[in-house]
Each structure stands twice: as C-alpha cells, then as structure tokens.
Amino acid sequence: MLGEKIRNMTTFDDFRSITGRPICTSNMYVDGVKVAEVGESITIAGTTMRKRNLKKNPLDQIVNPLEVAAIENYRVAEVPIEYAATKSAGGSHECGVTLVWTR
C-alpha cells in the first residue's frame, strides 16, 4: 500500500504525511548521486541551481514525484554502510539519509 501512496505524491512534502518521517534534506541522494542543499541553491552532479520555490522540498526542484520508483529513508542508526560517512553531514545528527530512485 505504501508504494501506491508514494506513486500518488504530487510533491515531496507529501512524503512526511504518508510515512510520518521527513525526507532528510541534508543527506539526500538521487539515483546514487549526492544532492547538496546550501542556502538558496541545490547542487547535484556538479550542477548548481537556484531554488525556484523555497517553500517546497528541494527534491521537487530536480525530480518529478511521478518519476519516483522508490524512496529509502533511514534514521541515523539505520544508515547503510556505504552512506555511513554522511550521517552527520550538514550538522544534522537527527537525520540519517534519504535515497530516491527514479524510473
């Protein structure tokens, strides 16, 4: 059922209402590529862009929720070993890592 709900998201802000857990914006990866959110810009794969709408989740700026195949959202204690070095990136200790996979 959760998969169907995620497929019906219109914005990544919906993720929290569906799962009860926020997307970890300080440690995000899209298709294995680190997404960095710094101030009013987002950097992915060496490309930096200004956010178009500061009220939306930064993922809405680069990925259409309809293109999402899966979202993995880990708490700090659950972070897979290959992402362990990112546990405290951005100074956010309560946030683990969010992995977004597109179709």
N, C-alpha and C positions, 0 to 999 in steps of 0.2 A: 504493500500500500504506500509506503514512504516513497518508493520510486515513482509512482504515478503522481504523487503530490509535487515532487521536485520537478517533474516534467511539465507541470502546470504553473510553475512560477512565472510571474511577469517581471519580477525584479528580484535581485539577490537579497533585498530586505525581507522578502517573504520567507527566506530560509529559517530565520530565527522563530517565526511564528509556527512553522511546520515542525521543527525539530526541538525547539526550546534552547538551542545553542547558537550563538552568533558565529558568523564567519570570522576567522582570525585574520584581520586585515594587516597585521604586522608581519605575518608569516604565511603568505599565500603563494601557491604555485598553480599555473595553468598549463596542463599537458607537460608537466615536469619542469617548466621554466619559472624561476622566481619572479614574483611581481613585487616591486618596491613602491610603497606609497610614502612620499615625502612632501609634506606641506600641501601645496595645491597641484602637485604633479604625480604622475604614475610612470614607472619605468618597467618595461618588460622586454626582454631580449635585446637590451641596449637602446631601445627606442623610448624616449621620454615624451609624454604628452600632458598638457594641462587638463585637469578635470573639467568636464563640461557642466556637471551639476554636483555641487559639494554636499547636497543632502542625500544623495544616493550612495549605495555601497560602491567602492571603487571598481569592483568586478563588473558592474553594469556599464562601465566606460569601455571595457575591452571585450567582453563576452556577452552574447545574447543568451539569456537563460534557456531559450528554446533549443540551443545547441549543446546543452549540457548532457553528457552521458552519465556522469556520476560525480558525487561530491563526497570526499572523505574529510571528516572534521575531527581532529584528535585533540584531546586535552594534553597538557604538558607531560603527564606520566604515561601517556599512550603513544607518543610520537614515535613513528618507525625509525629505526637506527639510521637510515640514510638521510633523515631530516633532523637528527638529534642536535646537530650544531646550530640549528635555527631556533631552538627552544626559547632563548631569551633575546632574540634579535629585536631591535626597536625598543628594548627596555620593557617589553610586555611579558611578565612572568606568568600571568594567569591565562595566557593564550598559548596554545600548542602550535598546530599547523593546520591549514586548510588546503586540500588538494582538489582541484577542479579538473575533470577530464571531459573533453568535448568529443562530439561525434565526428 
